[in-house]
Amino acid sequence: MATRAEATVAVRVRPRASRTAVGGSYPGPNGPALVVAVREPAVDGRATRAVLEAVAEALGVPRSRVLLRAGERSRDKLLTIVDPPADLAQRLQALYGDSAADDAPSAGGRA
């Protein structure tokens, strides 16, 4: 039985934003976090679902491969990317932007 590869991505959620956007870095409790702004409010998991969809789209992976690992009721979340693309580190680096160039995690284990 083959083992599935996984990568962990820390995100900082901005609910009730004027538009959905993924990009930028925030010094979160789990290390540098990818900022994810979503239009949905943080009510009944709506913002969390929107975050999972936005991150999947931004990384170019199917939504089914982006899972919530920790932080269900927090602005700081850990997401698991199942079977991440080989160039995940580069995709994340592009989303973090220049401000986090030295702080962005690599794809080895925790991305």
BALUM-186097 format. One line per 4 residues: number of its first residue (from 1); for each residue x, y, z of C-alpha. Coordinates in Angstrom, 3 decimals, padded with zeros to 6 digits. Example, Ala and Ser with C-alpha at 12.3 -4.5 7.8 and 13.67 -1.06 7.14 Angstrom:
2
1	012.300/-004.500/007.800; 013.670/-001.060/007.140
END
This chain:
111
1	000.000/000.000/000.000; 001.501/003.332/-001.068; 001.866/006.160/001.435; 000.339/009.489/000.453
5	002.582/012.531/000.619; 001.332/015.484/002.621; 002.438/019.057/003.211; 001.239/021.451/005.886
9	000.515/025.096/005.163; -000.174/027.697/007.865; -002.783/030.300/006.906; -004.168/033.474/008.486
13	-007.827/034.077/007.641; -009.391/037.486/007.041; -013.161/036.874/007.019; -015.666/039.415/005.663
17	-013.119/040.879/003.241; -014.339/042.923/000.292; -013.054/040.193/-002.049; -011.517/036.745/-001.866
21	-007.730/036.839/-002.253; -004.771/034.628/-001.394; -001.404/036.266/-000.897; 000.934/037.872/001.560
25	002.517/036.704/004.769; 001.564/037.024/008.431; 003.814/036.113/011.379; 001.405/033.599/012.914
29	001.777/031.252/015.885; 002.696/028.381/013.518; 005.374/030.344/011.694; 004.883/032.489/008.590
33	001.288/032.109/007.479; -000.242/032.634/004.064; -002.908/035.354/004.243; -006.297/034.261/002.889
37	-009.047/036.871/002.660; -012.571/035.593/002.094; -015.903/037.354/001.727; -017.761/034.907/003.948
41	-018.246/035.622/007.664; -016.754/033.399/010.340; -020.134/031.816/011.069; -021.005/028.115/010.945
45	-017.744/027.230/009.186; -018.534/029.343/006.132; -015.213/031.204/006.186; -013.280/027.967/006.688
49	-014.955/026.330/003.687; -014.204/029.419/001.603; -010.555/029.310/002.719; -010.183/025.681/001.637
53	-011.653/026.495/-001.768; -009.537/029.636/-002.217; -006.279/027.905/-001.272; -007.016/024.965/-003.581
57	-007.666/027.327/-006.471; -004.596/029.464/-005.715; -002.342/026.388/-005.574; -003.948/024.777/-008.612
61	-004.927/021.579/-006.821; -008.337/019.892/-006.474; -010.364/021.085/-003.462; -010.540/017.471/-002.238
65	-006.752/017.553/-001.619; -006.890/020.546/000.753; -007.916/019.551/004.275; -008.262/021.426/007.563
69	-005.742/020.051/010.031; -006.129/022.494/012.939; -007.827/025.762/013.789; -011.477/025.118/012.992
73	-012.607/028.139/015.030; -009.464/030.259/014.731; -008.146/032.792/012.257; -004.865/030.869/012.363
77	-005.284/027.504/010.656; -003.117/024.634/009.525; -004.067/023.047/006.232; -002.876/019.730/004.847
81	-002.229/019.425/001.120; -002.554/015.752/000.166; -000.289/014.589/-002.666; 001.111/018.102/-003.177
85	002.521/019.085/-006.557; 006.292/018.791/-006.927; 006.602/022.562/-007.238; 004.507/023.391/-004.149
89	007.325/025.429/-002.589; 007.533/027.641/-005.676; 003.744/028.054/-005.818; 003.674/029.058/-002.152
93	006.619/031.411/-002.602; 004.751/033.217/-005.364; 001.739/033.609/-003.063; 003.774/034.769/-000.061
97	005.275/037.513/-002.202; 008.585/039.277/-001.760; 007.904/040.257/001.858; 008.185/036.650/003.000
101	010.912/035.486/000.636; 013.235/034.543/003.493; 010.529/033.310/005.877; 008.413/031.072/003.633
105	008.571/027.382/004.539; 009.755/024.742/002.116; 007.723/021.822/000.777; 009.640/019.261/002.791
109	007.120/018.058/005.378; 005.657/021.335/006.575; 005.236/023.620/003.599
END
